[in-house]
Amino acid sequence: ELSPQRGVGIDFAPTLIEEAKRLFPRSNLEFKVADVQKDKIEEKFDCITFINCLCDIEDVWAAFRTARSCATQDTRLVIINYNYLWAPILKLGEKIGMRMPQSNLNWFSFEDVSNLLYLNGFELVNKGYSCLFPIKIPIISNLINRFIAPLPFIHRLGLATYFVARPLPGGLRPSRPCTVSVICPVRNEVGNIEECCRRLPKMGTHTELIFVDGNSTDGTREKILEMIEKYSGSLEIQLVDQGEGKGKGDAMRKGYAAARNDIFMILDGDLTVPPEDLPKFYAAIEEGRGEFINGSRLVYSMEEDAMMPLNLAGNKFFAFVFSFLLGQKLKDTLCGTKVLRRHHYEMIEKNRSWFGDFDPFGDFDLLFGAARLNLRIVEIPIRYRARAYGETKISRFSHGLLLFKMCWIALKRLKFRLHA
């Protein structure tokens, strides 16, 4: 039990704060309404705890970033969270009235939490499971939780997971300010163009937005020209015509050729990945957390109809396969949002012939190239949104066959290659 000289408890729900004040009327404790994702906390703490709340936080990345700003080099961050294996049981408990209904926005694995901590300047020093038998029965509960719960394999079934992390030395200092090129391939996305321009955050010392239009027929090109004039002086916007080229991969390469800045970002024109999430990618590459930053849609829960069940199954399957091929664990290889530095892209471009110019999507051209260059690949969890305008350009079965072809080529190039 913690007995702090001074303790601060925060929650965004006023009713919970009032209840905490009633239950713990101590002079050394302060409870206040605040949102750990958005509000600045101007104080340092020796111990920071997140108790059974990660499931209900919309943006865990932002919450951990706030925690890092409140930490000293000796601070310990302690997280207790529900084990995702218990999700069906906990939901059943809510339905039969044995548990208060929860929003449960997120169910995290150990790897998910560890990655989010690393992205925000923390290093995991301890982790584990606890409480195999959460119902209080004299003698039996204590026997199970003390002597059976720690046994190999069985320990993974505990109701709670816990993490202890420390701040990484050096903090969150960026390497140097950079300029950013956001490349947005579009085809028949007229309804998303103005939203993209309006919502795109400014990053680094200069941000440019490059639309690559794939011969749209719904007025997309005209809308881009309108936005260039409207945002003149506040946002640099370029229009690149794809011309006779086909596919997102070709559009991306034309966008890279037109880009003038230090960091290249891909943002899909359907805006299913919110533009507001791009600063997280910028922070990861600027702070040196990784050299190739890949979005992951499979950590947070998605909006309804954002991804069909067959697509979800395919994404998980190919993530498993490509993790094996690349030698780095990835949860979502098919997320369109990818970020890397210009000079790394130029190195990948020079080596493209080694794999062959066969990737119509553009994602695997980059991933395979990054793996061959031994770049550190890290993933940024994002909340995947349902499409607000237009229709998907994905053909599940024909594109699925192409992905199997790419797996075979990668297997030969990356795993079965001959060593001199």
Phi, psi and omega in degrees: 000134178279135175234076188286151171296322173216131179232141179235126176246132180233150175201151180276355181260112181302324181296322179290324178295318178296322178294321178296319178297323181290320183283330184231071182278066182249147183290336181272001181245137177233132178239131182215153178281123178198159178248112184296343179278335189236326188275141176280136177244108186271065181199151178253146183227150177281330180219131179238130183237142169240106186253109176050040181235349181299328181297335186252003181270127181296315185231091183292327176305312181294323179295317178292328178294321175297317179300320180296325180290341180263003187258146168259178180295339181259001181293147170241131177262123182244127181237129171239127186218159178287142174288127184296342177293339180271000184307311180299321181291318180295322179292324176296319178301323177294318183293327182262008174083014180270353182214142178296134179303136181237155178285324178047063179290333188223145168230113189255144168272171176302318183296323179298311182293317180300318179294316179296324176295313181299317180299335183250024170083025176243153176238129180287128179246342178202149178202160179175189181238157175208165174063073177287327184235094188280353180272132183278108173232121184311136178071309185297312181301313182296319179298312182294312185288332181272322191246332181264319183304323182283354184295149179307143181071313180295327184300334181289351181267004180299148180297321186249146168248147178229151180223141171234127183229156176237155177292136174291141177300143178098346176068212184248032182291130177288155178293310175192154178297141183234165172256155190230135171246119177260117183256123187236097176288132182223146169210115182057055180235036186303327182286349182253350188295309182294322177300319180298314180295319183290323188266349184293121179286154172276132183231145179064205181275343178198137179235130173241147179245123182244112173270129173249109186269124181267057176059051180295151179241006184252013180095010180300314182299316180296323179294321178297316178299322177297319180291326177301318179287318183295320185262012178303126180096339180246332178213126178281119181238133175245149170245125175242126177273129181290332178069228184279351179293158180228149174090157181294324181300315178296319179297318179298316181295324176292324177293318178299320181297329181272344185290144184242358190255181188284322186244132178257130176235139173256128175233117180296141184291348178280351178059025174290337166262117185297133176303332181296343179276348185299325177302335176293320177294318179299315180298318182297318182279326181289325181274000176080019179291330178202170179251341175226116187253122184244135176287152176227119181268357191253023176256302177282161173291152183258162170294152178299135180071009178292325180215127179290151182306320180294319177297319180298315179297318179297319179299317181293321179296311182290332174297318178296314182295312183289333174298318177295316183293321185275341181077011176225132185289124177233145181263339186206088181285342187265002176295132185288340184276114180222144186224135175205167179279153182306312186293331175289322177298319181297325176292319177297318181299319180294332182263007186300324183295339180296325177267331187101146183269073189240357189270107180283346184268329182091341183290315189278333170307316180285314182297314179295319179297318179296320179294319180294327178277359182058041175283147176284116180261126174233155182249141174252116176293134178230159176268116183279126184259156173288148179296130180268337182214146172080185183238152179296147178262006184273131171254107192304314189276314179293320177290328176297320177296321177298321179295321176297322177298317180294324177299317181295317179296317179295323178299316180292320185282320188263326186254325184255018182289150178277140177256133180291000000 
